């Protein structure tokens, strides 16, 4: 995970009205907290931050240039408007070089299982602990040729170097089952039609 540098401004106005004015100026209201320090109220450049999230995901480490100093921060929460889909607010976590952090990392399934199977993915993300400046972008799970009846748990996934599993090792990530045959599907359809006829 690469570092991304952003210029941030300190906010002196607070409340909904001030937040709206910040957004109208093309910036996103944000709060930086952590390590026992007082929260810093910031304004981030909206277009640049949206690009960072789009290209690097929410686990991107930011180098924030604030006045004459700089701070390392991890994006903790991004609040998006439910209808208009713009970023309303961001919570940032202050981090230090060499510090371990716990983050959610997406599980990316690759490969095709054995013919005649059906894949059900129960977990799409894993919680892992990693160095703040070396957060994995994803955890890959290959199911190439995997047979029906296979269950894969969190402990069986190969984590990138330096990452430690936080999610329950016994948590079920993915199941490969037997796909229903055409005859079974026809039987289910016929049973459904029969029930509908009886109810009517």
N, C-alpha and C positions, 0 to 999 in steps of 0.2 A: 504494500500500500504506500503510495507516494505522498509526500507532503505537498500541500497546496497553499500558496501565500495569498492572503486577502487583506485589503485595507479596511479597517473597521473604525467607526467613530463612536465616541462616548455619547450616550443619550442623557440629557438633563431633564427632559419632559417625560412624564409617565401617564398612564391611563389610556382609555380607548381612543379618545380624541387625538392624543399625541401619537399613538400607534398608527392611526389612519393617516396622519400627516406624514409620518415616516414612510409609509407604503406609497403615498402619492408622490413622494420625492424619489421613488425608485429604489428604496431600501427596505430591508426586513428587520423588524425589531427582534433583538436577541438578548439572552442573558447568559453570562459566563460565570460559572461557579465551581467550587471544589477546593480541596486542600485547606479548608478552614478559612479561606479568604472571604471578604465581603463580596457579594454578587456584583458583577459589573454589567450595567445596562448598555448594550451596544446597538449600532445600526450597521447591518451588512449590505453590501451591494447586491441587489436582488438578482440581476441577470447572471453575475459571476457565480453567486452561491448556487443558483439553480443548475448551472452548468456543472459545477463540482459534484452535486448530488447525482446528476444524470450520468456523468462519466465515471465517477469513482464510488458511487453508492454512499449510504449514510455513515459508513465507517471511515470516511476520509479524515485524515488528520490535517487540521488547518493551522498554519502559522499566521496569527492575526497581528497585523501592524496597527497598534493602538497608540496614537500620539507619537511619543519618542521611544516607546518600548514595543516588544513583541511577546506574544504568549502562544504556547502550543495548546490546541484544543481539539477535542473529539466531539463530533455531532452526536448529541444524546437523543433529542426529540425534534422532529420536524412536524409542525402543525400546518396542515393544508386546508384551505377553504373547501367545504364539502361539495359545493356546487360549481364555483368558478375555478377551482383547482389551482389557485395561486398559493404561495407559501405565506402564511400569516405570521408565524412566530417560530423561533428556533431556540432550543436550550442547548448550551455548549458546556462541556465538562473540561475543566483545566487539567492538563496532563503534563508529565515531565518525561524527559528522555530516560529510557530504561525502566519506566514504570509499567507494571502489568495491569491490564484492564480486561473486564469481561464484556463481551459483545455478542450480538446475534449475527451469525454468518449463514448465508443461504446454502442449501444442499442442492447441488446440480447433478441430476441423473443423466448418465451417458450410456450409450450402447443399447442393443436390442436383446431382450430376453429370448429364451427358447420359443419356437413356434407353438401356438395354441395356448399362450399364457396371457394373463391380465395383470397389470401392475397397479397397485394401490399405494400411494405415498402418504404416510401418516404425518411425517415431520418434514416441513420445507426449510426449516432453519435449525441450527444448533447453537447453543451457547458455548463459547470457548473463551479461555483466558490466553492472552497473548501480549507481547510487548506492544506498547501503544504506537510505536513507529513501525511495527511489522505485523499488522493485522491482516490475516488472509482474506482475500476477496470472496472466496467460496471454498466449499468442501466438495470434491467430486466423488461420486459413487457410480462405479461401472457395474452394469447388470448384464453385460454382454454374455449371452448364452445361458443365463441363470434359469434353472428348471422350476417348474411349478412346485409349490409347497415350500419355497424358500422364504424365510423371514430374516430381515437384516436389522440389527439393533445398533444403537448409537456407538457402542463400544467397538463395533466391527469396522467403522469407517476409518480410513487412513487420514489423519490430520496433517496439515502442513507442518514443517519443522518449526519448533518453538511454540506451537499451540497446544493447550491442554484442554481436555473435555470437561465442561462444567455440567452440561445436560446429564440427566440420569443415564448411566451406561446401559441400563436395561430398556430404555425407551425404544419403542418400535418405530423405526424410520420408514421401512418399506416392506411390502408383502408381494410376492409373485405367486398368483393363484392360477388355477386352470380356467381358461376362457370357456364360457358356456358354448356347447355345440349348437348347431342349427336346430337339431331336433329338440333340445332343451328349451331354446328360445321360442320355438313354435309351440311347445307344450305350455310355456308360461303365458303366451298370447291367448291360446285356447282357453286356459283356466281363467284368465282375466275376463274374456268375453262371456264365459259361462256364468261367472259371478255377476257380471253386469246384467245378464238376461234374467237371472233369478231375482235380483234386487228390483228390476223394473216390473 
